[in-house]
Amino acid sequence: MQMPDAGPAAGLVEPPEPLPQEFAAVMRPELPSLVAEIAQEISRAIPEYDELLGGPYGEVLQQSVEQNLSAFVERVANPDSPAGRQDDLCRRLGRFEAYEGRSFQYLRSALRIGARVALRRAKSVGSRYNISPTLMAMFADAVFAHVDATEELCREGYLEAQSGPEDDGARRRRLLRLLLAGGATPLAHPAVTELADGAGWPLPEVATPVALGGERGPDPAALPDDVLVELADPQPHLLLPGRLTGERRAELDAARAGSRPAIGVTVPLGGSADSLRWARQALAHAEAGLIRDRPVFACADHLVTLWLLADPPLAEELARRRLAPLAGHTAVRRDRLVDTLRVWLTTRGTAARMARLLHVHPQTVRYRLRSLHRLFGAQLDDHDERFAVEVAVRTLHLRKRGDDG
């Protein structure tokens, strides 16, 4: 394995002059599209990363780019802001590269690509805002200084992971990374069998991934020995061999400490990457208030919600088209009609029952239903059309619940 080159000696590089804090306001709106552009450029230039971007590593890489850029902007806005969290993220990236067995030069190249793309964008933004060449030169110096500092922190993590012989914990982390890499069935991967044997982890036919949220991770010592654990990842997670049982759920509850586990769907071992992705989506929805459940909850109980919220822009377009007959009403009137339509589609109850659910008078329900049938016409009589309308109103209801907290 190729070792990383030695970095510049600490203290020999003169720090760049601080940028004007107003730069942060110019830079922030560029971040989302810049993150996507950097990830695309890295994928194109480094084939080793392109193969991984479709799996969980792609989420880690994109999140790392986003956090690194955000940290740079925050340091511009507030030079005294603490850097501890960002430093830890950089070291984690270095450790991941070592666990994957890649040369450090790949990560170093990715950082340089990111700097090049950022400077290219800065040139365009500078022209738009008439930023002086002097300030642009200061910006370039700041970018390269930030990349140099990031590289050194990543190198620290890389060397830390390489030091000493690989123990069972390191083997298990590497095994977990391979199992969640997606693509070919893990059982057919020779490295998986070798690592599983070396770590004493019999490969199960099915497995249950768990995404972890919250302020603190679970207590690893409190977890069963057969659970694969990765808490150093920016998106920490577990892999439970076998199916989710009541006993397994109780073990997670007992060990969770300050974390919030989202238990993925039990799938064949080769499908673990997909299940972990669903669990992470469910966790994000839970944190946004769209999923309301116990601190330890199972994705299998919320599959319809995950499906309905899988593509927000598409859901918005569906709602716009299917609920177009309501466009001419005021927002308050439209919300009332949508709620009545949702309850009717999901319960097909009597006016009296719907009135109880909506907390209105039955006569009000009858009036609204007549209005809805007049507005939507044949859409509510055709099976396919009615299903599409129901999907739209259910999705709106879920999103409104999240907005209401």
N, C-alpha and C positions, 0 to 999 in steps of 0.2 A: 504493500500500500504506500502510495506516495505521501510523504510528509509535507506539511505546509512550510513555505519559506518563512524565515524569521522576519518579523515586522520591524518597523523603525523603532529605535530606542525611545523610550518614553521621555518626553521633555525636550527632544531635539527639534521637533517641528513647531514653528511659531504659530500660535492660534490665529485664525483670520480675524479681521476687525468685525465687530458685531454689526449685523444688518439693521436698517431702520425697522422698527416694530410694525410700521404700516405695511411692510412686505407680507406679513402674515395674512392680512385681509385680502390681498391680491392672490395669494397662493391657495387659500382654503377651497375656493370654488373649483379649482383645477384638480383636486386630489382624486375624486372618484374615477374620472376618465383617465387620469395619469396612471393610477394603479392598474387599470385594465390594460393600458398600452404597454406598461413595463412587463406585466405578466406575459402578454402576447409576444413581446420581443424576446424575452428570456426563453419562452417555449420554442420560438423559431430558431434561435441561435444555439441552444444547448439541447440536443436530442435526448440526453439523459433525463432532463427535467420534463420535456414534452411528454414522455411516456407516463410520467407520474401525475401530471396535472389533472387527469380525469378522475383520480381517486382522492382519498382524504388528504394526501400530501399537497394536492393542489389548493385545498382550502387553507392549509397551514401556510403555504408559500404566499398566497394572495393576502391573507391576514397579516403576515409578517411585513410584506411590502407596504400595506396600508398603515400599519402601526409605526413603521420606521419613518415613513413620510410625515405622518401626523406628528410624531415626536420632533422631527426637524422643524416643522412649522411652529409647534408650541415653544420650542427653544428660541425661535426668532421673536415670537410675540412676548415671551417672558424668559429672558436668558437665565434667570435664577430658578427655573422650574426643575424639580428633581428628576433625575434620569435613571433611578434605580430599576424601575419596572422595564424600561426599554433596554437597559444593559442586560437584564436577566433574559429577555426575549432573544437578544443577539447570541448570548451564550448557549441558549437552548437550540438555536438553529445550527450552531457549530456542532453540538452534541449529536443532533439528528443526522448530520452528514457523516459523522464518524460511525454511528450505528448502522447506517446504510452501506458503509464500506466504500464511499466515494472519495475521490481525491478532493482536498480542500480547494484546489484550483477551480472546480466547478462553481462553488459558492462564491469564490473571489470574482470569477468572471461575471456571475449574475449581478453582483453588487456594482461592478463597473458598467454593465449594461444599463442598470437602473439609473446610474449617474448620468450616462450619456443621453438617455431618453429624457430625463428631467431637465438637463441643460438645453436640449432641443426645444422642449416645451417652453422653457423660460425665455428663449430667444423670441418665440412667437408672442408670448405674453408681454415681454418687454417692449416690442414694437407697438402692441396694442395700447399700452399705457404710457408710451413715450418715456420709458425709464432710461436714464443716462448710461452711457457705456461704462462709466466709473462704477455705478451701482451694480451693473451686470457683472463686471469683473469681480466685485466683492461677493456677489451671489455665487459665482462659479467657485471662488476660493472656499466659501462656506460649505458648498455641496461636497467638494473633494475632501475637506477636513472631516465632514460628517461620515462620509464613506470610509475614510481611513480609520476613524474611531470605531465604526461598526465592524469593519473587517477584523480589527484587533480583538474585539470582544468575541466575535464568532470563533476566532482562532483559539482563544482561551478555552471556550467550550469544547472545541474539537480536540485539543490536546488533552483536556481533562478526561474526555471519554476514552481516549486512546491509552491513557496511562494504566499500567498494570494489566494482569491477565483478565480475560473476560470471565465474569462470574455468572452464576445461574440467572441473576437478575438481569444482566445485560443480554444474555441469550434470550430470555423471555421477552424483553423489549424488542429485540430484533425480530423474533418470531412474530410478535404481535404486529409489527410494522409490515411484514410480508403478508400476513393473513388479511390485513386491511388495505393492501395496495390495490385491490380490484383486478380486473382483467381475467387472466387464466385461472382456472380452479386451483386454489392453493394446494390441495392434496396432490396435484400433479407436479408441483414445484419441488425439485430435489432439495433445495436449500431448506424448505419447510420441514421435510422429514428429518433432515440432519439436525436442525436446530431443536425440533420437538424432542428428538431422542436425547440430545445433549442436555436439554433442560428438564427432562423427566416429565414431559407434558403429553400424554396420549392424545392423539388427534381425534376429536369427537366427530360424529356425523353431522350434528347440528350445534349451533352456538347462538348466544344471545349477547349482542353488544350493548354497552351502556354509555351514554354521554353524560358528562358531569358538568354541572354549573354551580353557581354559588361562590361565596367568598373564599372558602377553604375546601381543600380536597378531603376525601375520606381518609380514615386511618388505615394505611396499608396492612399494619399488623393485625387489624381486626377482621380483615378479609380472609376468606378461605384460601388455602395454599394453591388450589387449582385455578384461581382467577388470574388472568393476565392483566397487568396494571401498567398504565402509562399516565403518570401525573405531571410529568415535566413538559408535556405537549401544551401549546397555547390553548388547545381544545382537549383537555384531559378526558380519558375514557378507560373503560374496562372491557374485557371479553370473558363472559361466563361460558364454560363448556356445558353443552346440554341445554335442556329447556328451562324456562322460568317456572320455578315451583314456589309454593308458599314458603318453604324453608329458605330458598334463595332470596326471596323478597325480604324476609325477616332479617337475613344476614346483611343485606344492603342497608336496610333501615338502621340496624344497630351500628354499622360502621360509617355511616354517611357524614357524621360530624357536622360541619357547616356547608356541605355540598348539597346539591339538588340533583339526584340521579334521574335521568330519563331512560327507561329500559326499552331497548329496541325490540323489534320483532324477532322471534326465534326463527332462524333460517338455516339451510344447509351451510356448512362452513364456508363454501366458496362465495356465498352471498352476504357475508358479514359486512363488507364495505358499504353495500347499499343500505343495510339495516342501520348501521351507525349513522349514515347520512340522514336517514329518516329521524333517528333519535335526536340528532343535533337540530334538525328543523323543529321538532316537537319542543325541545328545550327552549329554543328562541321564541316560539309561540307562547310557551308557558311564562317566560320572563316578560313578554309583552301583554300578558293577561288574556290572550286568546284561548288558551287552554287552562282550565281551572281544575286542579286536582291536588292530591296529596303531595307532599315533598318528594316521595318516591312514587313515580307513576309509570305506567306501561303505555308505550306507543300503540299497542294493539287495541287499546280502548279509544283511540282517537284517529283511526286511519281515515275516516271520512273528512275530518277537519284538516288533516295533512294534505289530502287530495285537493280539497277545495281551496286551500291557501298556497298551493305549490307554485303558482305563477300569478302574483298579484296584478301585473298589467293586463294579463289575459282575462282575469276575473273582472277587472274594471270594464274591459271592452264588452264582455258578455253581459254585464249588468246594464251598460249603456244601451246595448242593442235590445235586450229582452224587456227592459223596463222603460223603453222609449215612450210607450203610451202615457206614462206619468210625467213626462218632461214638462208639460204645461202647467203643472200644479206648483203651489208654494212648497218650500222645503218641509214645513210642518205637516201640511196635508199629504205630501208624498210619503213621508215617514209613516204616517198613520195607515195609509193604504198598503204600503209594503209590509208592515207588521201584520195587518189583517190577512193579506195574501199569503204570507208565510204560515200563519197559524192554520188557515184553511187548507193549504196544500199539504201540510204535515199531519193534520189531524182529521180532516174531512168531517169535523164535528158539527153538531147542531149550533144554531145561533146562540142558544143558552150556554152551551159549553165553551164556545169561542169567547163569549162575553166575559165568562169567569177568567179565562186565561188572559184576556186583554184588559180586564178591569174596566169594562164599559157596559152600557145597557144593551140588551139583545137587539133592540130596535136599531141602535147605532150600527151593530154588526150587519144587520140585514141591509141597511142603507149603503154601507161600504161595499158589500158583496155585489149589490146591483150595479154600483158604479164600476167595480172591477170587471164584471162580465161585459158591461157596455164598452169599457176601454180596451180590453184585451180580446174580446170576441172569440174567434175560433182557436186562438192560442191555448185557451184553458180547456178546450174540448179534445184537442189532438194530443195523444200520448207523448210523442217526442217533443212537441212544442212546450207542453206543460212541464216536462222534466227539465228542459233548459231554463224555464222561468224559475222553477224551484231551486235549481242549482244557484242561480243568480241571487235570489232573495236569501237563501241560507248563507251564502258567502258574505253578503252585506251585513247580515245579522252577526256573524262571527267577528267581522272587522269592527262593527259598531261596539260590540262587547269589549273588544280590546281598547278602543278609544275611550270608553267610559271607565276603564280601569277595573 
